Amino acid sequence: MDLKRRRWFLSIILLSAALLIGPQFSSTAATTPVFEVRSKFAGKREKDLGALKAHDLHRHSRLLSAIDLPLGGDSQPESIGLYFAKIGLGTPSRDFHVQVDTGSDILWVNCAGCIRCPRKSDLVELTPYDADASSTAKSVSCDDSFCSYVNQRSECHAGSTCQYVIMYGDGSSTNGYLVKDVVHLDLVTGNRQTGSTNGTIIFGCGSKQSGQLGESQAAVDGIMGFGQSNSSFISQLASQRKVKRSFAHCLDNNSGGGIFAIGEVVSPKVKTTPMLSKSAHYSVNLNAIEVGNSVLQLSSDAFNSGDDKGVIVDSGTTLVYLPEAVYKPLMNEILASHPELTLHTVQDSFTCFHYIDKLDRFPTVTFQFDKSLPLAVYPREYLFQVREDTWCFGWQNGGLQTKGGEELTILGDMALSNKLVVYDIENQVIGWTNHNCSGGIQVKDEESGAIYTVGAHNLSWSSSLAITRLLTLVSLLIPFLCYMAL
C-alpha cells in the first residue's frame, strides 16, 4: 500500500487550482407468527446418522457465496486518489468505509478513544468502532492462534490481549489490539440484487495512529487487506466457508467507483498469468514492455528484487512505480515523438508539461507477462490533467523499496483502472481484461449454480474535498503557476 500518496495528493491537487479557481420478515398485524418446525432427521435410526453428517457437509458447502462490496473513489491523483468500500461491523451493525488494499493483509479500523486518529473527513463520515457498543465483540488473547499471524513479539503473554503494529513505507503506523466481531456484507441474490449475510472476523482496533494515517481531509475509517495470508479479510471468510478465495475489481477511472466482488467471476472471461510463489504479494513475472510498436531493451534482472522479484499488482497504490533502469528508457521512448515538450518536475516526483493537443498522439504502453498476457495502459490512464493545458505522468521513478534497498515494481490503480482484474488465490493466478467498469460483471452463486450480474457502485464523497485543499494551500502554488506561464 502506498501511503506516500496522501502527501503527494496535497501537492498535485494544487496544480488544479488554476482550473478550479478560473429477505427480512415484516408484518403490520398485531399477531405473532408461529411456524411449525420439524427436524428432517427426527426419528432416524443409528444407520441413518451417516446421512446426517452428509447433510451437514452439504449444507456447509452451500455457504460459499458471492459478495458485492459497494465501492467509491477513483485513482486520479488530482482528485481522491484511492478506492474505498463499505462494510458493516458489530451488533447492531454500523457502517465503516475502508480502503481496499490488495497489498496488505489485516483489516483494521479506527477505534473510540484512539490517539491521533482523524476526527473528520471531507471524503466520508468517519465512524470510530466501539467494542463496548457491540454485543458480539470479543477481545482476542495472545493464546489465540490468530495472534501469531500479526504479533511475533515475545512479550505477548498468555491471557493478555493480542496487540498489533503495522508499519508503512513512509513511516506511518497503526497500532492497537485485536477484536473478533461480526462483519455484515451484501450477498448476491439476483441480477443487481443483494441480501444480507454475515461472518465473524478478527480485525485490528486502532488505538494510535502516526504519520499520514493521522491526517483528516481524505481519511477513511481504516484499511481492509485482501492479501493472501491467513490474517487477510478474504482468507478469514474462506476459512469459515463463507466465500471462495477469489475476488475481482473493476476500478472506474472515468465516473469513479466501480465493482468489487468476492467469488467466482464467469463473465467477462479473463486470460491469466501465474502468481510468483515466493512473494508475499500478488506478484507476476513481467517479460517485456512495449511502447507503441517498440520493445524496450531492458536487462534481464531489471525486475529482480529478491523475494519480491517480478511486478506487484496492488489496488492500494495509486501510481505506477518503476526501477530507474526501467523508468528512464520508458520515458525516453514515450517522449521521442514529442521533442517539442518542455518538462518540469513537481515536488521531486511528477514530470509535467504544457500540452493542448490530443492525447492519442502519445503511445500505448503494454506490459507483457507470462502466458502471453498483455496489460495495455493507455495515455488517458498514465497521464492526468492538472490544468486545462497541463498534464503530468503517473509513472514514478523508484521511490518504493524492499527492506534490502532493492527498487520495487508496482502496478497501482492508474494501470489497473478500466479493467476487470481477477485474483484467483486458490489456483494462484491473476488475470485481467479491458472492461467498462460502469457496467456489470457476472458471478456464480455456489449454492444454486445460478449466474448473477453484479453492477457498479459509486459511493458519493464530498465535493468540498478538492476545494478545501485548494483554498488552504493555493498560495504555495502561485510561484509555480507563474513559472509555468513563462
N, C-alpha and C positions, 0 to 999 in steps of 0.2 A: 504494500500500500504506500502511496506517495503522499505524505503529509506536508512535504515542502510546498506543494502547490497552493496551500492556503495562503502562504506568504506571497507567492508569485501572483496569485489572483488579485491581490490588492494592488500590485504593480500593473498588471495587464488591464485591469478594469479602468485604470486611469487613462489608458490610451484611448478609451472610448469617450472620453469627456467631451472632445470637440464635437463629436457627432450627436451625443445626447444633449449637450447644453445648447449647441446650434439647433330441511323443513321443520319450523317451530309450530307447536300446537297452541291455538288460541281459541277462546270461547267468551262470548258476551253473556252467556246464560249463568244463572246463579247456582247451577248444579255442579257437582264434582264428577267428572267422567270416571267410570270404572271399567277396567279391561280384564277379561278372563285370561290368565296366563297359565300355560301348562308346559312342562318340560318335554322336549322332543324325546328324551331318553327315560321318561318316567316308567318304572316297572320293567326296565330292561334287565335281563339276566346277566350273569358273570361273563358268559361267552360274547355278550354284546359290548363289553367295555372297550374292546378294541375299536369299535365304531365310534365310541365317544371320543377317544383320542384322535382318531382320524378326522372327526368333525372339528375338534379344536385346531388341529393343524391346518385344515382347510380354511377355517374361519380366520385364523391369524394370517394366512397367506393373502386373504382378501383385503387386509388392511392397507396393502400397498396402494397408494392413491396419487393422483396428480394434484399439485398445489399451485395456486395462482397468487403471486406476490404483487400487489399494486406498486407501481414504480413511478418515480418522479425524478426531475433533474435533467441535466444534459452534460455534455463533455466540452462545451465551449469555454475556454479559459477566460474570455471576457464576460462570461455570464455566471452560471452556477458552478460548473466545473466538477460536478460529482453526481452520481446517481444514488437515490435512496429509496428504501422500501418501507412499507407499513406493516407492523405485526402487532398482535395483542399479547400482553403478559399479565399473569396473575388472575386472582379471583376476588372480586369481579375483574373482568378484563379491562385493561387500559391500553390505549394505542401508543405505540412508540415508533418513531421514524429513525431508521438506522441505515447507515451507508452500507451498500452491498459490496463486499470485497473478496474476490477470489484469491487474493494474495496473502490472506491471513486466515486463522482458524476460529478462535474463540469468539462467541457473541458476548459483548458487554454493553451495558447502558449506564448512564449517569444515575447515581442514587441520591436519595434525600440526604441532606447534610454533607454532601460532597464538597471538598475543598478545591477551589479554583475551577469548578465546573461552570460552563456557560449558563447564564440565567435567562437570557433572552436571545432569540434568533430572528432574523428577518426572513429566514427560509421556511421554518416550520414552527409550530407551537411546541416548545420543549416540555417534556413530561418526566420529571425525576421519578425513578422507581422507588417505591416504599414497601419493603418486605413486610413491615408491620401491618400494612393495609391490605395485604393479600392473605386470605385464609389458607391458601395452598402452598405458601412459601416455606421452604426449609433450608437451613444453612447446610453447607457441605463441609464435613470434617476432614482432617488430614488422613483419617482411616479409610476414606472413600478412595477406591482405585482411580477414580477420575482425577483426583487431586494430583497424582503423579504425572498426568499429562501436561499440567500447566505450572507445577511447582516442583522444582528439583532441589529446593533448599533443604538442608538438613534440619533447620530449626522449626520445620513444620512437624509438631509433635502430635502424637495420638491424642484424640479428644479435642484438639484445638480446631478452630475454623480455618479452612484452607484459604490461604491468601494467593493472589495472582499479581504479577507485574508484567507489563508489556512495554518494551522499549521500541521506538521507531527511529528510522534513519536520521531524522532531523533533530534528534534529541528529545522529542516529545515522549511522554509516557503516560500510562494509565495504570493505577493500581487500586486494589480493593480486595474483596473477598468473594467466594463463590456461593451462589444461591441455586437451589433447584425449585422450579415453579412451572406452572402450566403455560404453554405457548398456544395462542389461538391463531389459526390460519384459515385461508379461503380454499375449501375443497372444490375442485372442478366437478360439477354435477351435470353439465349440459353445455350446449353451444353458447359461449359467452355468459354462462351462468355458474354461480358458485353457491355452496352452502358453507357450513362451518365444521371445522374439525379441530382437534387439539392433540397435543402430546406433552410430554414432560421434558424439559430442557434444563441443563446446567449452564449457567452463564455468569459472567462477571458483574458484580455490583460495584461500580466505580466510586471509590470514596475520595480519590485525589487525582487530579489531572495536572499535567505540566506542559509547557511549551505551547504549540499550536492548538492542542486539544482544549486549552482553556479559553480560546477566543470565542466570541459570541456571534458575530454578524452572520456567518454562514454555517453555524453549528447545527448538528443534528443530535439525537438522543444517545447515539453510540455507533458501534460498528458490528456488522454481522458477518463473521468469517465463513466463507464457503470453501475452505481448503480441504485437503484430503485426509488430514489427521483425525484420530478418534474423537478429538475435542470439538471438531467443527460442527456447525449447525446441522448440516445435511447428514453427517455421519451419525450424530446422536439420533435423529429421526429415523434413519435407516436401521439402526440397531434395535429400534422398537417396532420395526416392520411397518412404519407409517408411510415411508416413501422408498423409492429406489435411489441408489447413489448415482443419480443422473439429473442434470439440470441444464437449463438453457436461458440465454438472454438475447434480446434484440433491442439494442440501445438506439433510440430515435434521436438523431442529432439535428433533425430538421424541425420537428414540432416539440421535442422534449419527451421525457418519459420513455415508454416502450413496453416491452414484455419481459417478465422474469418468471419462469415456470420450473417447478420441480417435477420430474417424471420423464417418461419416455416420449420424445418428440418423433412423430411419424411423418409429418409434412410441414415444411418442405424437407426433402431429403438432403443430407449433407455428406460430403466426402470427408474422410477423417485421416488424421496422422497420429502415430503413436506418441504417447507421453514418454518422457525420459524417466526411467525407473528410479534413478538415484537422486532425483531432485525432489526437494520438499515442496516445490511449487508446481504449477501447471506449466511445465517446460516441454518444448518440442524442438526437434532438430531442423535448423534452417540450412538449406543447401545453397541458395543464391538469392541475390537481389537484382531485379531488373528496373531500370529507369527508362520508361518508354520502350524502345526496342534494343537498348544496350544493357548488357550484363556487367555489373561491377566486378572488377578484378580485385578480389579480397584474399587475404592469407587464409590458409586452412584452419588456423587457430583463432580467427577473429572473434568467435563467439564462445571461446573456452574460458570459463570462469570457475574452474574446479568442479565441485558438486553441482553448481548451477550452470553447467555447460548447456548451451542452447539458448533458446529465446523463451522468456517468461510471458505468458498470457495473463494479464491482470486487470480485472474490471475496477480495482480500487485505485488505479493510476490513471491520470488524465492524458498525459503526453506520451510520446514515444522516445525512449532513451536508448541511444546507440553508443558503442565504444568509439573513441576518436578515430580509430583506424577504419571505421565504417562510416561515421558521420561525415568526415571530410570528403571522401570520394563521392558519397551520395549527394551532398550539397553541390559539389563541383559539377556533377553531371546534370542536376536539375537546372542549375543556373547557366549552363553552357549555351542554352538557346535564348538567354536574356542578358546579354552583356551590357544592356543599357541601364540595368537596375543599380541603384546606389543603396548599399546595405548599411543598416545601423543596428548596433547591438543595444538592447534594452535590458536593464537590470542584470547584466552579465550572463543572460540566459537565452534571450529571444532575439532571433535575427529577423528584422523588419525592413520594409521597403515601401516606397510610393508606387502605386500601380492603379491604373484606371481602365485597363483593357480586360478582355475575357479571361477567366481563369483556365479555360480549356486549352490555353496556349502553354500551360505547364504540363509536364508529363505525368502519367500514372506511375506510381511506384508499386511494384509487385514483389512480394516475398514468396519464395518457392521453398516448400517444405517437403519432408519425406512423403512417399506415396503420391508424389506429383500434386500435392495440394497447394494451390496458389492463394495468396491473400492480397487483393488489389486495394491500394489506398489511393483514392482519387484526390485531385487538387483541392476540392472543396472540403476534404476531410483532413488534409495535413496543413492547410492554410486557414487562418482565421482572421476576420476583419476587425480592426480596432477603430478605424475611421472610414469615412466614405472612400478615401483614396490611400489608405494604409493597411497593409497586410503583414502578418507575421507567420513564421514557420512553427509547426508543432513538434518538429524534430528537436531533440535535445542532445548536446554533445556530452556524453557521460553523465556524471552527476550522482548516479546511484551505484554503490559498490558493495561487494561482499565484505565480510569481516576481514578477509585476507587482502583486501585492497583491489581485487580484480573488478573491472567495469562490467556491469550487468547490461544485458539487452532486454528491454521490457516493452511489450506492445500494450499500451494503455487504451483508454476509451476512444481516442481520436482515430486509432487504427481499427478498432473493433466496432465502431458505430455503423449503423445502417446495414448490419449483417446479423443473421441468426448464428449464434455461437453455441455449440453443444459440448458439454463436458460429461463424458461417459466414464465415470470413475471405475465402475465395475469392469469394464472392458479396456480401461486405460488408454482411451483415445480422445482426441479433441477434433472437432470439425466445425466448418462454417460454410455459409453461402450468402451471397447478396440477397437482401430481403427488404421489403417495405415494412419497417417496424411499426408503422401506424396501422397496419392491417392486423392479421392474426396468424397463429400457428396452430397445428393440430397435435394433440397429445392423446395418449392411450390410457383409458381407465382400466387399471389392472384387475379390478373385480369383475366387471362385465365384459371387458374386451371392446367396449364402445370407443369410438373416436370422437373427441370433442374439440371444438375450436376455443382457443384462449385468445382474447382480444388484448389490445394495448390499453395502457393506463397513462395518465399524466397527472400525478398528484400536484396540485397547484402550490405555488410559493408566492411570497410577497414580491410584488414588482418594485418595492422600495429598496430591495437589497442593493441593486446596482446604484440607484440614486444616492443612497446613504453613503456608500463607499466614495462616490464621486464628490459629493459635497464636503465630505470630511477631508479628502486628500487632494482635491483638484489643484490647489496652489502648488503642490510639488510637481505637477505635470507641466505647468506653463513654460518653464525653460526648455523642456524637451520639445514641446509643440512649436515653440519659436524657432528652435534649431532645425526641426524638420521642414519648416516653411521656407528656409533659406534656399 
